[in-house]
Amino acid sequence: MSPEPFLGDVAHTPVRHHILSVLVENKAGVLARIAGLFARRGFNIYSLAVAPAESHARFSRVTIVVDAESAPLEQIMGQLDKLVNVVEINDLAPVDAVERELLLATIETDVANRTSLLDTLANAGAAIIDVDPGAVTVMLAGTPSACDALERALEEFARVELHRTGRVALPRLGRAATA
């Protein structure tokens, strides 16, 4: 596997997860209906991200990473397809998808740990986005495994707060998503 620019080797989503890219009408209550469907059926959502699709305020893209062990993929997709405001569902196989997430963390700093922290951030490809005399806020937009690695590396520092977004994904160029 060839490395991706600035992010090192890509480690894809484990096979036990499915990435569903769901185009929905941007209407009140759609996300609640999707979440309710998963809750009623006992399906486990590993990650969820929602944003307006492209430049059309009429539609939103919901990226759902689903635990495949909680229900068969066909059942999940069939139940989603029954929802009125769902326009399109794509199952993005991890090998056929480019996936990213965002990690933000505020880390306490002092003279003793500053060099070590800067080295850790440089090795991960993370950026400092806010600075205060006793702390920095850092950001990494990368693969889930890159975010995992940075999160583990930051354990040696005093963390004030850490937050990760859900995954977003698109089909790799030249590979079609399956519906």
C-alpha positions as CSV (number, residue, x, y, z in Angstrom):
1,M,0.0,0.0,0.0
2,S,1.4,3.4,-0.9
3,P,1.6,6.1,1.7
4,E,-0.8,9.1,1.4
5,P,0.7,12.6,1.4
6,F,1.4,14.0,4.9
7,L,-0.3,11.2,6.7
8,G,1.9,8.1,6.4
9,D,0.4,4.7,5.7
10,V,-3.3,4.3,5.8
11,A,-4.8,1.7,8.1
12,H,-8.4,1.2,7.1
13,T,-11.5,0.6,9.3
14,P,-11.5,-2.9,10.8
15,V,-13.6,-5.4,8.9
16,R,-16.2,-5.5,11.7
17,H,-17.3,-2.0,10.7
18,H,-19.3,-0.8,7.8
19,I,-19.2,2.8,6.5
20,L,-22.6,4.0,5.3
21,S,-22.9,7.2,3.4
22,V,-26.5,8.3,3.5
23,L,-27.9,11.2,1.6
24,V,-31.0,12.6,3.3
25,E,-33.4,15.5,2.8
26,N,-32.3,18.3,5.2
27,K,-35.4,18.4,7.2
28,A,-36.1,18.7,10.9
29,G,-36.3,15.3,12.7
30,V,-34.4,13.2,10.0
31,L,-31.4,12.5,12.3
32,A,-33.7,11.7,15.2
33,R,-35.6,9.2,13.0
34,I,-32.3,7.6,11.9
35,A,-31.0,7.4,15.5
36,G,-34.4,6.0,16.6
37,L,-34.3,3.3,14.0
38,F,-30.8,2.2,15.2
39,A,-32.0,2.3,18.9
40,R,-35.2,0.3,18.2
41,R,-33.4,-2.4,16.3
42,G,-30.5,-2.6,18.7
43,F,-27.9,-1.6,16.0
44,N,-24.7,-0.2,17.5
45,I,-23.5,3.1,15.9
46,Y,-19.7,3.4,16.2
47,S,-19.4,6.9,14.7
48,L,-21.8,9.4,13.3
49,A,-21.1,12.6,11.3
50,V,-23.6,14.9,9.6
51,A,-23.2,18.0,7.4
52,P,-24.9,19.7,4.5
53,A,-24.1,17.8,1.2
54,E,-22.1,19.7,-1.3
55,S,-23.5,23.2,-1.8
56,H,-27.1,22.1,-1.7
57,A,-28.9,23.1,1.5
58,R,-31.7,20.8,0.5
59,F,-29.7,17.6,1.4
60,S,-27.3,16.5,4.1
61,R,-24.8,13.6,4.1
62,V,-24.9,11.3,7.1
63,T,-21.8,9.1,7.5
64,I,-22.5,6.3,9.9
65,V,-19.9,3.7,10.9
66,V,-21.9,0.7,12.0
67,D,-20.8,-2.2,14.1
68,A,-21.4,-5.1,11.7
69,E,-21.7,-7.6,14.6
70,S,-24.8,-5.8,15.9
71,A,-26.9,-6.5,12.8
72,P,-26.5,-7.8,9.2
73,L,-25.7,-5.0,6.8
74,E,-28.6,-5.8,4.5
75,Q,-31.0,-5.4,7.4
76,I,-29.5,-2.0,8.4
77,M,-29.6,-0.7,4.8
78,G,-33.2,-2.1,4.3
79,Q,-34.4,-0.3,7.5
80,L,-32.7,2.9,6.5
81,D,-34.2,2.8,3.0
82,K,-37.7,2.7,4.5
83,L,-37.2,6.1,6.0
84,V,-39.1,8.7,4.0
85,N,-36.3,11.4,3.9
86,V,-33.5,9.0,2.9
87,V,-32.5,9.6,-0.8
88,E,-29.5,7.4,-1.3
89,I,-27.5,4.8,0.7
90,N,-23.9,3.7,-0.1
91,D,-22.0,1.1,1.7
92,L,-18.3,2.1,1.4
93,A,-16.0,-0.9,1.9
94,P,-13.0,0.2,3.9
95,V,-10.6,-0.7,1.2
96,D,-12.6,1.4,-1.3
97,A,-13.0,4.4,0.9
98,V,-10.9,7.4,2.0
99,E,-11.9,8.1,5.6
100,R,-10.8,10.9,7.9
101,E,-11.7,12.3,11.3
102,L,-10.6,15.3,13.4
103,L,-8.9,15.2,16.8
104,L,-8.6,18.3,18.9
105,A,-6.8,18.2,22.2
106,T,-5.7,20.8,24.8
107,I,-2.5,19.8,26.5
108,E,-0.7,21.4,29.5
109,T,2.8,22.6,28.6
110,D,5.8,23.9,30.5
111,V,9.5,24.3,29.7
112,A,10.2,20.7,30.7
113,N,7.8,19.1,28.3
114,R,7.6,21.6,25.4
115,T,10.3,20.0,23.2
116,S,8.9,16.5,23.7
117,L,5.4,17.7,22.9
118,L,6.5,19.5,19.7
119,D,8.4,16.3,18.6
120,T,5.2,14.2,19.2
121,L,3.1,16.6,17.2
122,A,5.6,16.8,14.4
123,N,5.8,13.0,14.1
124,A,2.0,12.7,14.0
125,G,1.5,15.6,11.5
126,A,-0.5,17.5,14.0
127,A,-0.7,21.3,14.2
128,I,-0.9,23.7,17.1
129,I,-3.9,25.9,16.6
130,D,-4.1,27.8,19.9
131,V,-1.5,28.8,22.4
132,D,-1.6,30.0,26.0
133,P,1.3,30.3,28.5
134,G,0.4,27.0,30.2
135,A,-1.3,25.0,27.4
136,V,-1.7,24.4,23.7
137,T,-4.6,23.2,21.6
138,V,-3.6,20.8,18.9
139,M,-5.4,19.4,15.8
140,L,-5.0,16.4,13.6
141,A,-7.1,15.7,10.6
142,G,-6.2,12.2,9.6
143,T,-7.1,8.5,9.3
144,P,-8.8,6.9,12.3
145,S,-5.6,5.0,13.0
146,A,-3.5,8.2,12.9
147,C,-5.9,9.8,15.4
148,D,-5.6,6.7,17.6
149,A,-1.8,6.9,17.5
150,L,-1.7,10.6,18.4
151,E,-4.2,10.0,21.2
152,R,-2.0,7.2,22.7
153,A,1.1,9.4,22.3
154,L,-0.6,12.3,24.1
155,E,-1.2,10.1,27.2
156,E,2.3,10.9,28.5
157,F,1.3,14.6,28.7
158,A,-1.3,16.2,31.1
159,R,-4.4,16.5,28.9
160,V,-7.0,19.2,29.8
161,E,-9.4,17.9,27.2
162,L,-9.6,15.7,24.1
163,H,-12.3,15.4,21.5
164,R,-12.7,13.4,18.3
165,T,-15.3,13.8,15.6
166,G,-17.0,11.0,13.8
167,R,-15.5,9.6,10.6
168,V,-16.3,11.0,7.2
169,A,-15.6,9.0,4.1
170,L,-15.8,9.2,0.3
171,P,-15.3,6.4,-2.3
172,R,-11.7,6.2,-3.5
173,L,-11.3,7.7,-7.0
174,G,-11.8,5.1,-9.7
175,R,-13.8,2.8,-7.4
176,A,-17.6,2.9,-7.2
177,A,-19.6,2.6,-4.0
178,T,-22.1,-0.2,-3.8
179,A,-25.7,0.7,-3.1
